[in-house]
Each structure stands twice: as structure tokens, then as C-alpha cells.
Amino acid sequence: MTFSLPGFDQWTFQIVMFGSLLVLEALSGDQKLSTVLEPMDSTRARAHELINRPCCALASAHA
């Protein structure tokens, strides 16, 4: 299930479990960014940090 956050009109978000990790994913067009959430993290603050300062991006090749 995806959700949106005010101020991030071009992005949708989802929170997923990856093993024991809680991961915030940001999706916009072909872009997919993700970061691990800590228990007391603000989802909005982490989304802002993720979009404005991504530390790694992976590109997928389309056939």
C-alpha cells in the first residue's frame, strides 16, 4: 500500500519490512529510493532527507 506526504507531490511512499528492518521507499517515475527507518524516526523528516540527499541510487536496465 502506498501513501503520499504533503510537500512531496511527485512522490509516493511505502513502508516495507525487509527481514527485521523497517524500510521507507520513495517512488517517482523510474526512481526508487529507500532508507532504513529507526523506531523513533519521523517518516516525514526521513522522506525529506531521503529525497533531498540520497546517498546511493541504483539504476535498472530496461530491455
N, C-alpha and C positions, 0 to 999 in steps of 0.2 A: 504494500500500500504506500503510495507516495503522498506527500503533502507539500504545501508551499509556505513560504515565510514572507511577511511584509518587507519590502525593500529589495527583494530578490526575484523580480518579476520574470526573468528569463530562465529561472532555475526551478527544478522540482527536487525534492529531497526524500530520502527514505532512510530508516534506521534498520539495520540488519544485524543478526547475530552471526559471528564468524568464530566458531568454536566457543571460547569463553569471552571473546571480545565483543563489545558493542560498537558498531561502525556506522558513522554518518556518511551517506553517499549523496553527492550533489550531481544532478544530471541536467545538461543543457545541450540540445542537438547531439553532436557526436562526442561531446566532452563528458567524462565521468571522473569526478574527483572523490576521494574518500579519506577519512581520518578516523582514528580510534577515539571514542568518547570515554572519558573517565566518569565515575558515578556522580560527581557533583558539577560536571560541566554544564554550562548554559548552551543549549542547542543553537540558539540564535548567534551567540558570540562565536562559537566554534564554526558555524556556517560562514560567518563574515570572514573569519581568519582563513578558512579553507579556500574560499573563492578569491580573496584579495591577495593571499600569499601562499599559493600551493607550493609544496616543496618537491613534488615529483609528479610527473604526468606520463602515462603510458598511452601510446597510440596503437590502435588496432588497424591492421591492413584489411581493406575490403576487396573481395575477389570480383 
